[in-house]
Amino acid sequence: MLVCAECGRRLSLTLAKGQYLYFYCLGQKGVARTGCAQPYVLAADAGRLVEKLYRKIQLPETWVERLTGELEEEIVVRQADASERRVVLAKKVSKLADERQKLLRAYYANAIPLELLKEDQDRITAAESTAKAEFADLEGDLTGRQEVLTMAIRLAGNCHEAYRKARPPVRRRLNDVVLRAVYILDGNVHRPEFTEIFEPLFARPSSSKRLKVEVAGFEPASFNLGSGASPGAAGDLDLGSAARAGALRLTQPG
């Protein structure tokens, strides 16, 4: 997770002289040296840097309330759109079934050759498969996915407290869920990179920009923090339940 902001190589943890646990840039050792001159960072100092980062990025309560409300509104719109689309798809599948029956009757009446029957049947089968796949996506549990994203928003509003109170194993899992990378320069955080689901939450858009929900097939990391997480902040969350084709993604329009 920790990356050198000077050369772009990852930071590795090592124990020196049996007592000094610190991070160093991989660009300083081995055959793939980059000439990086960044100083070592004690592991304890690195932990404090990440904790300070969470305090800095944590969303204020007003943001959490606003984002949650906008998410609920977006889900309502998505549900209405999905309902209308299901009606269209059902009619399309029914029409394809009727067309298939007409083709069979025409074939049995010797009105069309076998080659044409096979060609049209293949076309109908492909169209049915496409429609049924889209119908299955629309049947996805929008309410369940809304709960997942609501929990993500809630954690974004209390991530510092969750990290501060968590045990080391839970801290690592929290980092995996929220942070893609933390770039270190001269012993300080240069910039963070967030995972896909948290990037728009920490983008700090202006108040005129609303939260948007996009349908996209992405695979968010497991969000099950397990025991040791702050009960009021994280608890047992599982974003893996949203890791399906057609999962919902939060965005902030530019």
Backbone as CSV, one residue per row, in Angstrom:
resi,resn,N_x,N_y,N_z,CA_x,CA_y,CA_z,C_x,C_y,C_z
1,MET,0.822,-1.205,0.000,0.000,0.000,0.000,0.860,1.261,0.000
2,LEU,1.977,1.248,0.739,2.858,2.414,0.787,3.754,2.423,-0.445
3,VAL,3.811,3.581,-1.105,4.557,3.703,-2.363,5.458,4.934,-2.275
4,CYS,6.646,4.824,-2.828,7.583,5.942,-2.856,7.111,6.977,-3.880
5,ALA,6.927,8.208,-3.441,6.467,9.266,-4.343,7.585,9.768,-5.242
6,GLU,8.835,9.434,-4.926,9.957,9.885,-5.748,10.152,9.004,-6.976
7,CYS,10.140,7.680,-6.777,10.447,6.784,-7.902,9.306,5.843,-8.266
8,GLY,8.260,5.800,-7.452,7.114,4.972,-7.790,7.212,3.521,-7.366
9,ARG,8.307,3.113,-6.727,8.433,1.734,-6.245,7.734,1.593,-4.895
10,ARG,7.370,0.380,-4.578,6.695,0.126,-3.307,7.678,0.207,-2.146
11,LEU,7.137,0.490,-0.954,7.938,0.461,0.252,7.823,-0.919,0.885
12,SER,8.949,-1.442,1.336,8.983,-2.773,1.930,9.339,-2.665,3.406
13,LEU,8.796,-3.562,4.184,9.028,-3.561,5.633,10.177,-4.499,5.975
14,THR,11.068,-4.049,6.829,12.190,-4.888,7.238,12.514,-4.639,8.708
15,LEU,13.164,-5.601,9.316,13.575,-5.509,10.720,15.097,-5.449,10.769
16,ALA,15.621,-4.326,11.235,17.070,-4.133,11.287,17.591,-4.370,12.700
17,LYS,18.680,-5.112,12.785,19.349,-5.377,14.064,18.409,-5.973,15.106
18,GLY,17.387,-6.632,14.624,16.477,-7.324,15.518,15.568,-6.433,16.336
19,GLN,15.568,-5.117,16.078,14.743,-4.234,16.905,14.147,-3.043,16.162
20,TYR,14.698,-2.662,15.016,14.195,-1.482,14.298,13.345,-1.929,13.107
21,LEU,12.037,-1.736,13.224,11.111,-2.094,12.151,10.833,-0.848,11.324
22,TYR,11.201,-0.887,10.046,11.027,0.312,9.230,10.723,-0.051,7.777
23,PHE,10.217,0.943,7.049,9.937,0.801,5.623,11.062,1.446,4.819
24,TYR,11.416,0.812,3.717,12.404,1.387,2.805,11.911,1.205,1.380
25,CYS,12.372,2.064,0.488,11.973,1.991,-0.918,12.709,0.853,-1.617
26,LEU,11.966,0.035,-2.352,12.577,-1.073,-3.071,13.492,-0.585,-4.186
27,GLY,13.373,0.692,-4.532,14.262,1.250,-5.549,15.673,1.497,-5.040
28,GLN,15.901,1.256,-3.752,17.225,1.497,-3.169,18.078,0.237,-3.098
29,LYS,17.468,-0.923,-3.349,18.202,-2.183,-3.228,17.918,-3.095,-4.407
30,GLY,18.759,-4.081,-4.578,18.566,-5.069,-5.624,19.044,-4.599,-6.980
31,VAL,18.794,-5.438,-7.988,19.286,-5.156,-9.343,18.468,-4.063,-10.027
32,ALA,17.239,-3.822,-9.554,16.374,-2.820,-10.198,16.408,-1.505,-9.434
33,ARG,17.582,-1.068,-9.031,17.705,0.182,-8.287,17.324,1.373,-9.156
34,THR,16.702,2.350,-8.530,16.269,3.554,-9.242,17.098,4.775,-8.874
35,GLY,17.982,4.603,-7.908,18.744,5.755,-7.420,17.956,6.588,-6.441
36,CYS,16.880,6.030,-5.931,16.013,6.747,-5.005,16.771,7.075,-3.721
37,ALA,16.575,8.289,-3.222,17.273,8.737,-2.018,16.314,9.033,-0.872
38,GLN,15.102,8.505,-0.952,14.142,8.758,0.108,14.571,8.099,1.423
39,PRO,14.355,8.779,2.542,14.774,8.222,3.835,13.874,7.075,4.273
40,TYR,14.417,6.254,5.183,13.627,5.179,5.763,12.512,5.788,6.626
41,VAL,11.438,5.020,6.791,10.313,5.459,7.623,10.053,4.373,8.659
42,LEU,10.165,4.712,9.932,9.864,3.755,10.979,8.420,3.281,10.861
43,ALA,8.182,2.001,11.143,6.843,1.439,11.007,5.841,2.173,11.892
44,ALA,6.261,2.534,13.100,5.360,3.260,13.996,4.995,4.620,13.416
45,ASP,5.980,5.293,12.796,5.707,6.591,12.179,4.768,6.433,10.988
46,ALA,4.943,5.356,10.224,4.070,5.113,9.077,2.627,4.916,9.536
47,GLY,2.454,4.185,10.636,1.114,3.991,11.176,0.466,5.293,11.582
48,ARG,1.261,6.181,12.188,0.722,7.487,12.586,0.374,8.333,11.372
49,LEU,1.167,8.213,10.303,0.874,8.957,9.082,-0.472,8.531,8.484
50,VAL,-0.718,7.222,8.471,-1.982,6.722,7.920,-3.148,7.153,8.802
51,GLU,-2.957,7.127,10.118,-4.017,7.566,11.011,-4.342,9.046,10.792
52,LYS,-3.310,9.870,10.608,-3.525,11.293,10.323,-4.252,11.470,8.991
53,LEU,-3.926,10.609,8.027,-4.589,10.683,6.730,-6.081,10.430,6.879
54,TYR,-6.438,9.407,7.640,-7.854,9.116,7.851,-8.559,10.290,8.542
55,ARG,-7.883,10.930,9.471,-8.492,12.080,10.143,-8.712,13.217,9.145
56,LYS,-7.789,13.368,8.210,-7.867,14.454,7.231,-8.977,14.227,6.213
57,ILE,-9.145,12.983,5.784,-10.093,12.702,4.702,-11.499,12.401,5.210
58,GLN,-11.640,12.156,6.491,-12.949,11.778,7.025,-14.008,12.815,6.655
59,LEU,-15.144,12.331,6.174,-16.220,13.230,5.757,-16.951,13.799,6.964
60,PRO,-17.302,15.073,6.928,-18.105,15.644,8.011,-19.511,15.057,7.994
61,GLU,-20.194,15.126,9.124,-21.514,14.520,9.254,-22.496,15.089,8.237
62,THR,-22.371,16.373,7.916,-23.293,16.973,6.941,-23.145,16.328,5.574
63,TRP,-21.890,15.973,5.222,-21.652,15.285,3.943,-22.272,13.892,3.957
64,VAL,-22.108,13.189,5.067,-22.652,11.837,5.168,-24.167,11.867,4.993
65,GLU,-24.832,12.811,5.667,-26.286,12.925,5.549,-26.699,13.262,4.128
66,ARG,-25.982,14.182,3.511,-26.334,14.607,2.160,-26.128,13.472,1.151
67,LEU,-24.977,12.797,1.236,-24.682,11.713,0.301,-25.662,10.557,0.471
68,THR,-26.014,10.258,1.709,-26.971,9.179,1.953,-28.320,9.520,1.336
69,GLY,-28.756,10.763,1.495,-30.019,11.183,0.914,-30.008,11.124,-0.601
70,GLU,-28.909,11.572,-1.205,-28.818,11.552,-2.663,-28.756,10.122,-3.189
71,LEU,-28.090,9.241,-2.444,-28.046,7.835,-2.843,-29.445,7.239,-2.838
72,GLU,-30.220,7.523,-1.810,-31.586,7.009,-1.733,-32.424,7.497,-2.904
73,GLU,-32.262,8.764,-3.262,-33.006,9.315,-4.397,-32.602,8.632,-5.704
74,GLU,-31.311,8.403,-5.868,-30.829,7.753,-7.082,-31.341,6.316,-7.182
75,ILE,-31.381,5.616,-6.057,-31.859,4.240,-6.069,-33.334,4.182,-6.480
76,VAL,-34.125,5.135,-6.010,-35.537,5.190,-6.382,-35.680,5.359,-7.891
77,VAL,-34.859,6.244,-8.463,-34.895,6.458,-9.915,-34.485,5.182,-10.644
78,ARG,-33.435,4.515,-10.153,-32.958,3.281,-10.780,-34.036,2.195,-10.734
79,GLN,-34.727,2.112,-9.606,-35.770,1.103,-9.476,-36.904,1.349,-10.456
80,ALA,-37.267,2.609,-10.648,-38.329,2.943,-11.601,-37.895,2.623,-13.025
81,ASP,-36.658,2.990,-13.366,-36.138,2.691,-14.705,-36.081,1.188,-14.950
82,ALA,-35.646,0.447,-13.926,-35.534,-1.005,-14.060,-36.906,-1.638,-14.269
83,SER,-37.914,-1.120,-13.568,-39.267,-1.656,-13.706,-39.786,-1.460,-15.124
84,GLU,-39.562,-0.277,-15.683,-40.007,-0.005,-17.052,-39.258,-0.889,-18.048
85,ARG,-37.972,-1.073,-17.824,-37.178,-1.884,-18.737,-37.584,-3.350,-18.682
86,ARG,-37.985,-3.828,-17.498,-38.429,-5.218,-17.384,-39.677,-5.471,-18.231
87,VAL,-40.572,-4.492,-18.270,-41.790,-4.626,-19.080,-41.418,-4.732,-20.558
88,VAL,-40.481,-3.886,-20.995,-40.044,-3.904,-22.397,-39.401,-5.242,-22.746
89,LEU,-38.552,-5.737,-21.866,-37.852,-6.994,-22.127,-38.810,-8.177,-22.142
90,ALA,-39.801,-8.159,-21.255,-40.778,-9.242,-21.219,-41.553,-9.307,-22.539
91,LYS,-41.927,-8.140,-23.059,-42.623,-8.108,-24.347,-41.722,-8.600,-25.476
92,LYS,-40.442,-8.247,-25.402,-39.501,-8.664,-26.437,-39.326,-10.172,-26.439
93,VAL,-39.193,-10.768,-25.258,-39.030,-12.220,-25.162,-40.286,-12.928,-25.661
94,SER,-41.453,-12.390,-25.319,-42.710,-12.979,-25.777,-42.825,-12.906,-27.301
95,LYS,-42.419,-11.776,-27.873,-42.468,-11.605,-29.332,-41.527,-12.574,-30.026
96,LEU,-40.350,-12.783,-29.435,-39.393,-13.732,-30.021,-39.933,-15.156,-29.971
97,ALA,-40.623,-15.498,-28.888,-41.209,-16.834,-28.779,-42.280,-17.040,-29.847
98,ASP,-43.104,-16.011,-30.080,-44.124,-16.096,-31.130,-43.474,-16.246,-32.494
99,GLU,-42.396,-15.504,-32.730,-41.703,-15.593,-34.010,-41.134,-16.983,-34.220
100,ARG,-40.620,-17.591,-33.149,-40.085,-18.943,-33.258,-41.182,-19.939,-33.662
101,GLN,-42.351,-19.798,-33.062,-43.461,-20.695,-33.389,-43.918,-20.508,-34.834
102,LYS,-43.958,-19.249,-35.293,-44.350,-18.997,-36.683,-43.368,-19.631,-37.661
103,LEU,-42.087,-19.558,-37.345,-41.082,-20.174,-38.209,-41.267,-21.687,-38.287
104,LEU,-41.541,-22.303,-37.153,-41.748,-23.753,-37.143,-42.971,-24.135,-37.965
105,ARG,-44.042,-23.362,-37.814,-45.248,-23.659,-38.599,-44.974,-23.496,-40.093
106,ALA,-44.194,-22.458,-40.440,-43.869,-22.238,-41.851,-43.010,-23.378,-42.390
107,TYR,-42.104,-23.871,-41.572,-41.233,-24.975,-42.006,-42.044,-26.243,-42.211
108,TYR,-42.936,-26.550,-41.229,-43.751,-27.762,-41.352,-44.723,-27.671,-42.526
109,ALA,-45.048,-26.458,-42.944,-45.932,-26.274,-44.097,-45.131,-26.200,-45.398
110,ASN,-43.815,-26.476,-45.291,-42.916,-26.448,-46.454,-42.851,-25.069,-47.108
111,ALA,-43.045,-24.011,-46.277,-43.003,-22.655,-46.812,-41.585,-22.086,-46.794
112,ILE,-40.715,-22.627,-45.962,-39.313,-22.181,-45.903,-38.406,-23.399,-45.829
113,PRO,-37.187,-23.315,-46.376,-36.252,-24.444,-46.334,-35.635,-24.605,-44.939
114,LEU,-35.029,-25.749,-44.700,-34.413,-26.046,-43.403,-33.282,-25.074,-43.089
115,GLU,-32.491,-24.706,-44.103,-31.369,-23.794,-43.868,-31.849,-22.444,-43.327
116,LEU,-32.923,-21.938,-43.903,-33.455,-20.659,-43.447,-34.018,-20.792,-42.031
117,LEU,-34.662,-21.930,-41.732,-35.190,-22.162,-40.391,-34.066,-22.121,-39.361
118,LYS,-32.972,-22.841,-39.652,-31.847,-22.871,-38.722,-31.254,-21.479,-38.517
119,GLU,-31.109,-20.736,-39.604,-30.522,-19.398,-39.521,-31.372,-18.480,-38.650
120,ASP,-32.698,-18.517,-38.876,-33.580,-17.650,-38.092,-33.690,-18.125,-36.638
121,GLN,-33.659,-19.441,-36.442,-33.712,-19.950,-35.065,-32.470,-19.536,-34.283
122,ASP,-31.326,-19.555,-34.923,-30.095,-19.109,-34.252,-30.167,-17.628,-33.888
123,ARG,-30.713,-16.843,-34.807,-30.865,-15.410,-34.553,-31.789,-15.172,-33.367
124,ILE,-32.901,-15.892,-33.333,-33.866,-15.735,-32.240,-33.262,-16.179,-30.912
125,THR,-32.512,-17.285,-30.935,-31.884,-17.791,-29.706,-30.899,-16.775,-29.146
126,ALA,-30.111,-16.157,-30.032,-29.138,-15.152,-29.589,-29.851,-13.936,-28.993
127,ALA,-30.923,-13.498,-29.647,-31.676,-12.344,-29.143,-32.333,-12.658,-27.806
128,GLU,-32.850,-13.881,-27.659,-33.454,-14.281,-26.389,-32.423,-14.316,-25.263
129,SER,-31.255,-14.831,-25.558,-30.203,-14.919,-24.545,-29.788,-13.531,-24.070
130,THR,-29.669,-12.592,-25.023,-29.293,-11.225,-24.669,-30.359,-10.580,-23.793
131,ALA,-31.616,-10.748,-24.174,-32.716,-10.153,-23.414,-32.824,-10.765,-22.023
132,LYS,-32.675,-12.074,-21.926,-32.787,-12.738,-20.632,-31.621,-12.367,-19.709
133,ALA,-30.433,-12.172,-20.288,-29.286,-11.765,-19.481,-29.513,-10.367,-18.911
134,GLU,-30.040,-9.465,-19.736,-30.329,-8.113,-19.256,-31.422,-8.151,-18.195
135,PHE,-32.407,-9.021,-18.408,-33.492,-9.150,-17.438,-32.945,-9.638,-16.093
136,ALA,-32.002,-10.581,-16.142,-31.409,-11.102,-14.907,-30.643,-10.008,-14.173
137,ASP,-29.944,-9.146,-14.928,-29.225,-8.029,-14.308,-30.198,-7.080,-13.614
138,LEU,-31.324,-6.834,-14.263,-32.312,-5.924,-13.677,-32.946,-6.504,-12.419
139,GLU,-32.930,-7.835,-12.316,-33.509,-8.483,-11.151,-32.576,-8.419,-9.946
140,GLY,-31.372,-7.855,-10.149,-30.426,-7.736,-9.042,-31.032,-6.953,-7.893
141,ASP,-30.563,-7.242,-6.710,-31.120,-6.641,-5.500,-30.588,-5.222,-5.321
142,LEU,-31.322,-4.231,-5.858,-30.908,-2.838,-5.714,-30.913,-2.401,-4.257
143,THR,-31.875,-2.910,-3.512,-31.950,-2.536,-2.094,-30.724,-3.034,-1.350
144,GLY,-30.323,-4.269,-1.620,-29.137,-4.819,-0.969,-27.889,-4.042,-1.331
145,ARG,-27.785,-3.655,-2.587,-26.618,-2.888,-3.018,-26.639,-1.491,-2.412
146,GLN,-27.839,-0.950,-2.246,-27.954,0.350,-1.596,-27.417,0.276,-0.171
147,GLU,-27.714,-0.816,0.523,-27.230,-0.986,1.890,-25.700,-1.020,1.926
148,VAL,-25.112,-1.689,0.937,-23.654,-1.767,0.873,-23.050,-0.379,0.703
149,LEU,-23.588,0.405,-0.234,-23.047,1.735,-0.486,-23.338,2.681,0.679
150,THR,-24.474,2.494,1.336,-24.770,3.311,2.513,-23.744,3.051,3.607
151,MET,-23.356,1.783,3.781,-22.336,1.459,4.771,-20.994,2.064,4.397
152,ALA,-20.698,2.108,3.082,-19.450,2.732,2.642,-19.444,4.217,2.980
153,ILE,-20.572,4.877,2.759,-20.682,6.296,3.096,-20.524,6.494,4.600
154,ARG,-21.153,5.617,5.369,-21.071,5.728,6.828,-19.634,5.556,7.311
155,LEU,-18.921,4.613,6.718,-17.526,4.416,7.101,-16.680,5.615,6.707
156,ALA,-16.961,6.198,5.535,-16.221,7.381,5.106,-16.404,8.536,6.081
157,GLY,-17.521,8.544,6.801,-17.776,9.589,7.773,-17.232,9.291,9.157
158,ASN,-16.642,8.104,9.330,-16.106,7.748,10.639,-14.843,6.898,10.504
159,CYS,-14.133,7.056,9.389,-12.986,6.195,9.117,-11.844,6.416,10.101
160,HIS,-11.654,7.651,10.555,-10.565,7.911,11.493,-10.806,7.212,12.821
161,GLU,-12.018,7.291,13.330,-12.339,6.639,14.598,-12.236,5.126,14.461
162,ALA,-12.711,4.602,13.321,-12.634,3.159,13.089,-11.193,2.687,13.061
163,TYR,-10.340,3.445,12.365,-8.932,3.069,12.271,-8.235,3.202,13.621
164,ARG,-8.536,4.256,14.345,-7.869,4.513,15.624,-8.157,3.413,16.634
165,LYS,-9.383,2.907,16.651,-9.775,1.916,17.633,-9.497,0.475,17.203
166,ALA,-9.227,0.279,15.928,-9.095,-1.084,15.415,-7.756,-1.719,15.785
167,ARG,-7.761,-3.038,15.895,-6.533,-3.787,16.097,-5.768,-3.861,14.776
168,PRO,-4.470,-4.167,14.807,-3.653,-4.189,13.576,-4.246,-5.008,12.428
169,PRO,-4.756,-6.239,12.658,-5.314,-6.991,11.521,-6.486,-6.276,10.857
170,VAL,-7.328,-5.649,11.692,-8.488,-4.934,11.149,-8.038,-3.667,10.429
171,ARG,-7.006,-3.009,10.961,-6.463,-1.831,10.280,-5.986,-2.185,8.873
172,ARG,-5.318,-3.320,8.754,-4.827,-3.719,7.424,-5.988,-3.960,6.473
173,ARG,-7.037,-4.580,6.963,-8.189,-4.843,6.102,-8.909,-3.555,5.735
174,LEU,-8.976,-2.634,6.679,-9.574,-1.330,6.399,-8.771,-0.596,5.330
175,ASN,-7.450,-0.655,5.438,-6.598,-0.024,4.429,-6.825,-0.637,3.055
176,ASP,-6.953,-1.963,2.998,-7.169,-2.644,1.717,-8.476,-2.215,1.073
177,VAL,-9.480,-1.960,1.901,-10.797,-1.586,1.394,-10.822,-0.148,0.896
178,VAL,-10.181,0.759,1.648,-10.297,2.189,1.364,-9.181,2.706,0.462
179,LEU,-7.966,2.242,0.668,-6.794,2.834,0.017,-6.180,1.907,-1.028
180,ARG,-6.002,2.452,-2.221,-5.265,1.720,-3.238,-3.763,1.892,-3.034
181,ALA,-3.349,3.099,-2.636,-1.934,3.379,-2.391,-1.811,4.669,-1.592
182,VAL,-0.738,4.756,-0.817,-0.396,5.992,-0.114,1.034,6.332,-0.505
183,TYR,1.228,7.453,-1.186,2.552,7.853,-1.658,3.261,8.656,-0.576
184,ILE,4.480,8.219,-0.238,5.266,8.827,0.821,6.438,9.607,0.224
185,LEU,6.643,10.831,0.709,7.747,11.666,0.252,8.350,12.386,1.457
186,ASP,9.645,12.176,1.666,10.360,12.822,2.779,9.692,12.555,4.125
187,GLY,9.235,11.337,4.301,8.674,10.943,5.580,7.267,11.414,5.849
188,ASN,6.574,11.933,4.824,5.198,12.404,4.982,4.325,11.870,3.848
189,VAL,3.017,11.931,4.069,2.091,11.508,3.011,2.083,12.565,1.920
190,HIS,2.441,12.156,0.715,2.437,13.062,-0.434,1.033,13.129,-1.043
191,ARG,0.442,11.959,-1.254,-0.934,11.895,-1.758,-1.452,10.470,-1.604
192,PRO,-2.755,10.326,-1.384,-3.364,8.994,-1.337,-4.079,8.666,-2.647
193,GLU,-4.249,7.401,-2.907,-5.112,6.931,-3.991,-6.137,6.000,-3.374
194,PHE,-7.408,6.234,-3.674,-8.473,5.471,-3.047,-8.988,4.382,-3.980
195,THR,-9.595,3.361,-3.393,-10.215,2.319,-4.183,-11.438,2.887,-4.895
196,GLU,-11.923,2.158,-5.874,-12.956,2.684,-6.774,-14.206,3.139,-6.042
197,ILE,-14.630,2.389,-5.048,-15.884,2.739,-4.392,-15.739,3.937,-3.469
198,PHE,-14.514,4.208,-2.989,-14.311,5.325,-2.067,-13.770,6.584,-2.749
199,GLU,-13.260,6.466,-3.951,-12.689,7.621,-4.644,-13.683,8.783,-4.740
200,PRO,-14.924,8.560,-5.197,-15.857,9.698,-5.290,-16.280,10.236,-3.935
201,LEU,-16.243,9.396,-2.902,-16.646,9.863,-1.577,-15.638,10.837,-0.994
202,PHE,-14.365,10.628,-1.304,-13.324,11.493,-0.771,-12.877,12.554,-1.773
203,ALA,-13.603,12.674,-2.894,-13.231,13.650,-3.914,-13.596,15.073,-3.503
204,ARG,-14.420,15.217,-2.466,-14.847,16.530,-1.955,-15.403,17.437,-3.059
205,PRO,-16.464,17.018,-3.761,-17.037,17.882,-4.799,-17.712,19.089,-4.173
206,SER,-17.975,20.086,-4.995,-18.676,21.264,-4.493,-20.108,20.891,-4.166
207,SER,-20.767,21.706,-3.365,-22.116,21.391,-2.895,-23.136,21.346,-4.029
208,SER,-22.782,21.879,-5.202,-23.718,21.895,-6.321,-23.700,20.579,-7.096
209,LYS,-22.749,19.717,-6.790,-22.633,18.456,-7.516,-23.265,17.337,-6.712
210,ARG,-24.158,16.614,-7.358,-24.875,15.552,-6.669,-24.167,14.220,-6.830
211,LEU,-24.442,13.346,-5.886,-23.942,11.982,-5.964,-24.676,11.255,-7.070
212,LYS,-23.945,10.497,-7.882,-24.557,9.716,-8.939,-24.264,8.238,-8.705
213,VAL,-25.166,7.402,-9.185,-24.985,5.966,-9.079,-24.955,5.397,-10.483
214,GLU,-23.868,4.746,-10.852,-23.742,4.156,-12.168,-23.816,2.645,-12.056
215,VAL,-24.351,2.009,-13.106,-24.343,0.557,-13.170,-23.081,0.144,-13.891
216,ALA,-22.264,-0.659,-13.226,-20.998,-1.077,-13.822,-20.562,-2.392,-13.223
217,GLY,-19.923,-3.230,-14.035,-19.436,-4.510,-13.546,-18.055,-4.386,-12.971
218,PHE,-17.955,-4.060,-11.715,-16.650,-3.960,-11.079,-16.619,-4.866,-9.869
219,GLU,-15.425,-5.137,-9.361,-15.247,-6.076,-8.264,-14.663,-5.370,-7.062
220,PRO,-15.489,-4.773,-6.212,-14.947,-4.118,-5.033,-14.345,-5.122,-4.083
221,ALA,-13.353,-4.684,-3.318,-12.695,-5.573,-2.386,-13.643,-6.011,-1.289
222,SER,-13.335,-7.135,-0.669,-14.127,-7.590,0.456,-14.113,-6.525,1.535
223,PHE,-15.276,-6.269,2.095,-15.408,-5.196,3.068,-15.752,-5.751,4.436
224,ASN,-15.548,-7.055,4.625,-15.875,-7.667,5.899,-14.730,-7.430,6.867
225,LEU,-14.861,-6.426,7.721,-13.764,-6.058,8.609,-13.639,-6.979,9.804
226,GLY,-14.703,-7.659,10.137,-14.631,-8.636,11.209,-14.552,-8.008,12.587
227,SER,-14.218,-8.818,13.587,-14.162,-8.344,14.960,-13.009,-7.393,15.148
228,GLY,-13.172,-6.455,16.069,-12.114,-5.491,16.337,-12.362,-4.159,15.689
229,ALA,-13.348,-4.092,14.769,-13.677,-2.811,14.142,-14.560,-2.019,15.082
230,SER,-14.554,-0.728,14.881,-15.373,0.146,15.716,-16.843,-0.149,15.462
231,PRO,-17.616,-0.554,16.469,-19.010,-0.926,16.260,-19.831,0.186,15.629
232,GLY,-19.550,1.442,16.014,-20.357,2.536,15.483,-19.932,2.973,14.104
233,ALA,-18.793,2.439,13.622,-18.282,2.928,12.354,-18.307,1.887,11.266
234,ALA,-17.824,0.684,11.562,-17.663,-0.293,10.504,-18.452,-1.558,10.764
235,GLY,-18.231,-2.176,11.904,-18.911,-3.438,12.172,-18.507,-4.481,11.164
236,ASP,-19.404,-5.434,10.898,-19.145,-6.466,9.900,-19.797,-6.053,8.599
237,LEU,-19.024,-5.428,7.708,-19.534,-4.986,6.424,-18.985,-5.898,5.347
238,ASP,-19.760,-6.107,4.298,-19.314,-6.992,3.234,-19.676,-6.395,1.890
239,LEU,-18.739,-5.651,1.310,-18.974,-5.089,-0.023,-18.868,-6.162,-1.086
240,GLY,-18.366,-7.328,-0.734,-18.289,-8.407,-1.699,-19.657,-8.795,-2.227
241,SER,-20.721,-8.529,-1.452,-22.071,-8.850,-1.913,-22.462,-8.025,-3.118
242,ALA,-21.762,-6.912,-3.359,-22.066,-6.071,-4.524,-21.172,-6.414,-5.703
243,ALA,-20.285,-7.384,-5.525,-19.335,-7.718,-6.585,-19.987,-8.637,-7.601
244,ARG,-20.884,-8.097,-8.362,-21.572,-8.835,-9.410,-21.666,-7.936,-10.630
245,ALA,-21.869,-8.566,-11.801,-22.076,-7.760,-13.004,-23.290,-6.882,-12.786
246,GLY,-23.139,-5.606,-13.108,-24.225,-4.686,-12.897,-24.238,-4.107,-11.502
247,ALA,-23.156,-4.250,-10.758,-23.102,-3.668,-9.417,-23.161,-2.159,-9.527
248,LEU,-23.494,-1.510,-8.424,-23.626,-0.064,-8.433,-22.323,0.592,-8.041
249,ARG,-22.043,1.735,-8.644,-20.829,2.469,-8.360,-21.201,3.924,-8.130
250,LEU,-20.586,4.526,-7.114,-20.808,5.940,-6.846,-19.878,6.775,-7.706
251,THR,-20.378,7.882,-8.209,-19.533,8.810,-8.966,-19.900,10.225,-8.605
252,GLN,-18.979,11.124,-8.878,-19.257,12.561,-8.741,-19.050,13.182,-10.110
253,PRO,-20.075,13.747,-10.727,-19.923,14.347,-12.050,-18.950,15.506,-12.022
254,GLY,-18.200,15.671,-13.112,-17.226,16.736,-13.162,-17.832,18.074,-13.462
